[in-house]
Amino acid sequence: MPSPSIDVAKTIADLGPLPSPTKSAVLVLIVGIPGSGKGQVAASLHAAAPLVLIDEVELLGGIEAAGQSFATRLEAERAVEEVAGALLEQGVSVLLNSSSPTAFERRALFSLAERHDAQIVVVEVGAATPVVTRRLEDAASDAEERALATEQADRSEPINHEHIYVDTTSGLEHIELAVEAIRRAQAGERAPHT
C-alpha cells in the first residue's frame, strides 16, 4: 500500500533524468557503518554504471524538510522502498546508499529486489578503525551526531549474503569488482561476488 507521506512520482522526477532501462534491473545495496566511505563508493559506482543513486539519508532529510513527517523508522524505510520499487518496476537499476546495519533491515531490501525480479548486488564498505574515527570526527558537527554514528556502528551485523567488500582506507580497493558485478547483472548474467 502506498505511503501517504511521500509522492513517489514527484520524488522520482526530482532525481533528474533517469538512465535507460537495462536487460535486467539491479538493486545495488551499499552498506557500512558511518564513516566507512559509503558516499565515496556510491558516487564512484554511480559514475561507472547506469544507476539511479538514492541516498537514504538525503532522501529522508529532503522529505522531512518538505514538511512530511514520519512517525516511525519503518514508515521512512517504506518510503525509500516505494521509490526504489517504482524505479525497478520500470527496469531502471537503483543504487541505494543505506545504513541498514542489521540483517532484519536488509531483509526488506532483498525482498524488494525479489518482488521486482531484480538482481541484488551488495557492496559492503569498510575502512580501518582509525580512519573511520577520523572521518566521523571531521564530519560530525557535535557530540550528539558522533554518539548517533557510534550507536549505529554498534548495531551493525555481519552480512550473511554474497557481497563484495570495498576498503576505503587508502582509496577504493576492489571497486572494480563491484562495477563488474553490476554490469554483468544488468546484462542479465548472474552477478559475480567475492
Rosetta blueprint (number, residue, H / E / L):
1 M L
2 P L
3 S L
4 P L
5 S L
6 I L
7 D L
8 V H
9 A H
10 K H
11 T H
12 I H
13 A H
14 D H
15 L L
16 G L
17 P L
18 L L
19 P L
20 S L
21 P L
22 T L
23 K L
24 S L
25 A L
26 V E
27 L E
28 V E
29 L E
30 I E
31 V E
32 G L
33 I L
34 P L
35 G L
36 S L
37 G L
38 K H
39 G H
40 Q H
41 V H
42 A H
43 A H
44 S H
45 L H
46 H H
47 A H
48 A H
49 A L
50 P L
51 L L
52 V E
53 L E
54 I E
55 D E
56 E H
57 V H
58 E H
59 L H
60 L H
61 G H
62 G H
63 I H
64 E H
65 A H
66 A L
67 G L
68 Q L
69 S L
70 F L
71 A L
72 T L
73 R H
74 L H
75 E H
76 A H
77 E H
78 R H
79 A H
80 V H
81 E H
82 E H
83 V H
84 A H
85 G H
86 A H
87 L H
88 L H
89 E H
90 Q L
91 G L
92 V L
93 S L
94 V E
95 L E
96 L E
97 N E
98 S L
99 S L
100 S L
101 P L
102 T L
103 A H
104 F H
105 E H
106 R H
107 R H
108 A H
109 L H
110 F H
111 S H
112 L H
113 A H
114 E H
115 R H
116 H L
117 D L
118 A L
119 Q E
120 I E
121 V E
122 V E
123 V E
124 E E
125 V E
126 G E
127 A L
128 A L
129 T H
130 P H
131 V H
132 V H
133 T H
134 R H
135 R H
136 L H
137 E H
138 D H
139 A H
140 A L
141 S L
142 D L
143 A H
144 E H
145 E H
146 R H
147 A H
148 L H
149 A H
150 T H
151 E H
152 Q H
153 A H
154 D H
155 R H
156 S L
157 E L
158 P L
159 I L
160 N L
161 H L
162 E L
163 H L
164 I E
165 Y E
166 V E
167 D E
168 T L
169 T L
170 S L
171 G L
172 L L
173 E E
174 H L
175 I H
176 E H
177 L H
178 A H
179 V H
180 E H
181 A H
182 I H
183 R H
184 R H
185 A H
186 Q H
187 A L
188 G L
189 E L
190 R L
191 A L
192 P L
193 H L
194 T L
